[in-house]
Amino acid sequence: MPVTEQPELTLEYWSVRQLPDGGRHFVGWCVENAEGRVSSSIMEFDAQTLRGRTASGRVYQLAGPPGRDPDAEYAWRRWTEINEELTWSDVTDGLANP
């Protein structure tokens, strides 16, 4: 769905993945759409409010503690295959101390 129709989404069971070029993406379960989701590159992130804006202009609200969701992990695997980004790291634990 376009950003204009869904300018803000909520992710549960979320994590943040970093690519070798430093680009970071939210990965998690999208509450509004009931699906696993990978965001575009994170442009801004507030670790206190757990809100971030991505390159698409969408705002993500991270809800609850970080975690893993099988559907979100599947979406991430497909995203990395399609974008030929097979090397990445999980930087979720370092969000409070960027």
N, CA, C and O of each residue as an XYZ file, in Angstrom:
392
protein
N       0.839     -1.177      0.000
C       0.000      0.000      0.000
C       0.889      1.247      0.000
O       1.902      1.276      0.698
N       0.532      2.261     -0.760
C       1.364      3.465     -0.835
C       1.457      4.206      0.498
O       0.574      4.112      1.350
N       2.547      4.939      0.648
C       2.775      5.719      1.861
C       1.631      6.711      2.090
O       1.260      6.974      3.234
N       1.077      7.256      1.018
C      -0.008      8.231      1.169
C      -1.235      7.611      1.832
O      -1.987      8.307      2.514
N      -1.445      6.308      1.637
C      -2.585      5.630      2.248
C      -2.264      5.070      3.629
O      -3.158      4.911      4.461
N      -0.991      4.772      3.872
C      -0.560      4.274      5.174
C       0.728      4.991      5.568
O       1.811      4.416      5.468
N       0.619      6.239      6.014
C       1.827      7.008      6.340
C       2.537      6.529      7.602
O       3.706      6.848      7.820
N       1.825      5.758      8.439
C       2.422      5.263      9.675
C       1.993      3.816      9.902
O       0.825      3.467      9.729
N       2.950      2.986     10.291
C       2.679      1.584     10.585
C       3.319      1.207     11.911
O       4.280      1.834     12.359
N       2.769      0.174     12.527
C       3.271     -0.331     13.798
C       3.911     -1.698     13.569
O       3.331     -2.566     12.916
N       5.115     -1.879     14.115
C       5.783     -3.178     14.023
C       5.940     -3.779     15.416
O       6.404     -3.119     16.346
N       5.546     -5.032     15.540
C       5.796     -5.825     16.735
C       6.835     -6.878     16.377
O       7.111     -7.106     15.199
N       7.409     -7.519     17.388
C       8.435     -8.547     17.163
C       9.465     -8.030     16.160
O       9.783     -8.693     15.173
N       9.968     -6.856     16.431
C      10.798     -6.105     15.489
C      12.284     -6.283     15.754
O      12.713     -6.710     16.826
N      13.046     -5.936     14.729
C      14.506     -5.870     14.827
C      14.987     -4.864     13.802
O      14.223     -4.405     12.952
N      16.277     -4.523     13.892
C      16.892     -3.619     12.921
C      18.084     -4.349     12.328
O      18.941     -4.855     13.052
N      18.130     -4.399     10.993
C      19.201     -5.088     10.277
C      20.044     -4.060      9.535
O      19.519     -3.105      8.962
N      21.352     -4.267      9.552
C      22.272     -3.345      8.891
C      23.008     -4.054      7.771
O      23.468     -5.185      7.927
N      23.113     -3.373      6.641
C      23.835     -3.879      5.475
C      25.284     -3.384      5.520
O      25.598     -2.466      6.277
N      26.159     -3.978      4.724
C      27.563     -3.554      4.721
C      27.775     -2.072      4.423
O      28.750     -1.485      4.891
N      26.869     -1.454      3.645
C      27.022     -0.028      3.316
C      26.519      0.883      4.440
O      26.549      2.106      4.306
N      26.057      0.291      5.544
C      25.570      1.065      6.673
C      24.070      1.288      6.673
O      23.516      1.759      7.667
N      23.403      0.957      5.576
C      21.954      1.112      5.512
C      21.272      0.193      6.512
O      21.661     -0.962      6.684
N      20.244      0.729      7.169
C      19.506     -0.046      8.170
C      18.034     -0.135      7.792
O      17.473      0.777      7.185
N      17.422     -1.260      8.165
C      16.016     -1.519      7.846
C      15.299     -2.079      9.059
O      15.862     -2.866      9.820
N      14.041     -1.664      9.235
C      13.186     -2.282     10.239
C      12.659     -3.592      9.669
O      12.318     -3.671      8.489
N      12.594     -4.608     10.503
C      12.015     -5.904     10.131
C      11.074     -6.274     11.266
O      11.468     -6.224     12.432
N       9.839     -6.645     10.950
C       8.923     -7.030     12.014
C       7.543     -7.386     11.500
O       7.291     -7.437     10.296
N       6.659     -7.630     12.452
C       5.267     -7.967     12.156
C       4.455     -6.679     12.109
O       4.358     -5.966     13.108
N       3.868     -6.380     10.944
C       3.068     -5.174     10.755
C       1.657     -5.427     11.285
O       0.915     -6.245     10.743
N       1.302     -4.717     12.346
C       0.012     -4.900     13.000
C      -1.140     -4.560     12.057
O      -2.102     -5.320     11.949
N      -1.043     -3.427     11.379
C      -2.146     -2.954     10.538
C      -2.441     -3.878      9.360
O      -3.602     -4.029      8.977
N      -1.430     -4.491      8.787
C      -1.613     -5.328      7.601
C      -1.527     -6.819      7.887
O      -1.717     -7.639      6.989
N      -1.241     -7.170      9.133
C      -1.119     -8.577      9.546
C      -0.172     -9.339      8.611
O      -0.542    -10.336      7.990
N       1.085     -8.819      8.536
C       2.075     -9.445      7.659
C       3.480     -9.099      8.132
O       3.692     -8.105      8.826
N       4.431     -9.937      7.744
C       5.827     -9.620      7.975
C       6.222     -8.495      7.043
O       5.718     -8.401      5.923
N       7.132     -7.631      7.507
C       7.467     -6.452      6.709
C       8.931     -6.073      6.862
O       9.531     -6.223      7.926
N       9.491     -5.571      5.746
C      10.837     -4.997      5.719
C      10.666     -3.565      5.233
O      10.055     -3.329      4.190
N      11.196     -2.621      5.973
C      11.065     -1.210      5.592
C      12.125     -0.836      4.557
O      13.075     -1.581      4.316
N      11.937      0.324      3.961
C      13.012      0.919      3.177
C      14.064      1.414      4.168
O      13.888      1.240      5.374
N      15.128      2.010      3.706
C      16.225      2.444      4.583
C      15.750      3.431      5.641
O      14.969      4.339      5.357
N      16.233      3.238      6.863
C      15.895      4.122      7.970
C      16.680      5.422      7.805
O      17.901      5.410      7.651
N      15.955      6.547      7.840
C      16.576      7.859      7.696
C      16.714      8.566      9.042
O      17.689      9.279      9.278
N      15.734      8.364      9.923
C      15.733      8.977     11.263
C      15.195      7.948     12.232
O      14.309      7.164     11.894
N      15.741      7.955     13.449
C      15.242      7.042     14.469
C      15.406      7.665     15.847
O      16.477      8.168     16.189
N      14.339      7.628     16.631
C      14.369      8.113     18.008
C      14.305      6.887     18.917
O      13.257      6.254     19.041
N      15.422      6.556     19.547
C      15.510      5.362     20.381
C      14.648      5.470     21.633
O      14.287      4.447     22.215
N      14.310      6.678     22.057
C      13.476      6.835     23.261
C      12.009      6.552     22.966
O      11.328      5.900     23.758
N      11.522      7.040     21.830
C      10.111      6.833     21.485
C       9.909      5.604     20.600
O       8.776      5.185     20.365
N      11.003      5.030     20.114
C      10.973      3.886     19.188
C      10.188      4.214     17.917
O       9.416      3.394     17.422
N      10.396      5.416     17.403
C       9.769      5.838     16.144
C      10.856      6.171     15.140
O      11.881      6.762     15.479
N      10.613      5.779     13.898
C      11.580      6.076     12.860
C      10.919      6.383     11.537
O       9.827      5.896     11.245
N      11.586      7.193     10.740
C      11.124      7.528      9.390
C      12.064      6.885      8.403
O      13.280      6.885      8.597
N      11.502      6.336      7.343
C      12.310      5.651      6.339
C      12.398      6.469      5.057
O      11.751      7.508      4.923
N      13.196      5.993      4.130
C      13.411      6.694      2.856
C      12.113      6.911      2.095
O      11.998      7.875      1.339
N      11.140      6.038      2.280
C       9.856      6.200      1.591
C       9.020      7.320      2.197
O       8.035      7.757      1.603
N       9.420      7.789      3.395
C       8.652      8.807      4.097
C       7.716      8.219      5.142
O       7.100      8.959      5.909
N       7.605      6.910      5.179
C       6.723      6.250      6.148
C       7.342      6.316      7.540
O       8.561      6.248      7.700
N       6.478      6.450      8.539
C       6.904      6.443      9.936
C       6.530      5.090     10.531
O       5.398      4.624     10.395
N       7.498      4.475     11.189
C       7.264      3.200     11.869
C       7.324      3.416     13.362
O       8.256      4.028     13.883
N       6.312      2.903     14.048
C       6.293      2.884     15.507
C       6.604      1.444     15.916
O       5.870      0.521     15.563
N       7.687      1.259     16.655
C       8.045     -0.064     17.137
C       7.329     -0.291     18.461
O       7.402      0.543     19.363
N       6.637     -1.421     18.576
C       5.819     -1.693     19.755
C       6.333     -2.928     20.486
O       6.672     -3.942     19.876
N       6.380     -2.811     21.799
C       6.820     -3.942     22.604
C       8.309     -4.172     22.461
O       9.016     -3.379     21.840
N       8.779     -5.266     23.043
C      10.208     -5.554     22.977
C      10.608     -6.066     21.598
O       9.757     -6.522     20.834
N      11.893     -5.993     21.278
C      12.357     -6.581     20.020
C      12.072     -8.080     20.023
O      11.864     -8.683     21.076
N      12.065     -8.658     18.851
C      11.821    -10.089     18.750
C      11.928    -10.571     17.323
O      12.431     -9.873     16.443
N      11.454    -11.759     17.117
C      11.467    -12.369     15.781
C      10.076    -12.902     15.479
O       9.411    -13.463     16.351
N       9.647    -12.725     14.253
C       8.386    -13.259     13.764
C       8.689    -14.081     12.518
O       9.413    -13.608     11.642
N       8.157    -15.296     12.411
C       8.468    -16.134     11.243
C       8.133    -15.481      9.907
O       8.902    -15.606      8.954
N       7.006    -14.791      9.820
C       6.628    -14.149      8.559
C       7.572    -13.001      8.228
O       7.920    -12.799      7.064
N       7.988    -12.250      9.242
C       8.938    -11.154      9.033
C      10.300    -11.698      8.613
O      10.971    -11.111      7.765
N      10.709    -12.825      9.207
C      11.988    -13.435      8.826
C      11.941    -13.920      7.377
O      12.924    -13.798      6.647
N      10.807    -14.466      6.968
C      10.640    -14.879      5.573
C      10.740    -13.660      4.651
O      11.413    -13.709      3.622
N      10.061    -12.561      5.029
C      10.111    -11.335      4.217
C      11.549    -10.823      4.108
O      11.966    -10.379      3.038
N      12.307    -10.882      5.202
C      13.697    -10.434      5.186
C      14.550    -11.323      4.279
O      15.353    -10.820      3.493
N      14.378    -12.636      4.388
C      15.138    -13.550      3.512
C      14.860    -13.253      2.042
O      15.786    -13.191      1.234
N      13.590    -13.068      1.696
C      13.228    -12.757      0.304
C      13.815    -11.404     -0.110
O      14.336    -11.271     -1.217
N      13.732    -10.397      0.774
C      14.259     -9.063      0.459
C      15.756     -9.149      0.182
O      16.245     -8.567     -0.787
N      16.485     -9.877      1.033
C      17.937     -9.967      0.841
C      18.275    -10.720     -0.440
O      19.241    -10.365     -1.115
N      17.519    -11.734     -0.788
C      17.753    -12.470     -2.037
C      17.483    -11.582     -3.248
O      18.306    -11.502     -4.160
N      16.340    -10.921     -3.255
C      15.952    -10.071     -4.387
C      16.938     -8.930     -4.585
O      17.274     -8.581     -5.717
N      17.403     -8.349     -3.479
C      18.311     -7.203     -3.540
C      19.784     -7.604     -3.506
O      20.669     -6.751     -3.450
N      20.034     -8.905     -3.539
C      21.396     -9.446     -3.540
C      22.226     -8.853     -2.397
O      23.366     -8.431     -2.588
N      21.635     -8.832     -1.231
C      22.278     -8.316     -0.011
C      22.357     -9.465      0.990
O      21.627     -9.483      1.981
N      23.237    -10.411      0.730
C      23.282    -11.608      1.555
C      24.132    -11.462      2.809
O      24.144    -12.356      3.655
N      24.841    -10.346      2.938
C      25.638    -10.082      4.134
C      24.971     -8.963      4.904
O      24.716     -7.892      4.353
N      24.684     -9.201      6.181
C      24.020     -8.216      7.015
C      24.255     -8.570      8.477
O      24.726     -9.661      8.798
N      23.921     -7.631      9.355
C      24.018     -7.908     10.779
C      22.800     -7.363     11.497
O      22.174     -6.403     11.046
N      22.471     -7.982     12.611
C      21.366     -7.539     13.449
C      21.948     -6.537     14.439
O      22.795     -6.895     15.258
N      21.501     -5.289     14.370
C      22.026     -4.229     15.244
C      20.991     -3.770     16.262
O      21.125     -2.693     16.843
N      19.974     -4.571     16.479
C      18.898     -4.223     17.392
C      19.416     -3.882     18.781
O      19.000     -2.885     19.372
N      20.320     -4.702     19.305
C      20.814     -4.494     20.675
C      21.558     -3.177     20.845
O      21.617     -2.649     21.955
N      22.125     -2.636     19.775
C      22.883     -1.393     19.875
C      22.088     -0.127     19.654
O      22.670      0.956     19.591
N      20.770     -0.230     19.534
C      19.964      0.953     19.221
C      19.988      2.017     20.297
O      19.909      3.207     19.991
N      20.095      1.617     21.535
C      20.093      2.605     22.610
C      21.406      3.370     22.651
O      21.457      4.473     23.196
N      22.461      2.812     22.091
C      23.778      3.448     22.084
C      24.337      3.493     20.665
O      25.310      2.801     20.367
N      23.736      4.301     19.782
C      24.193      4.318     18.376
C      25.624      4.816     18.226
O      26.141      4.885     17.111
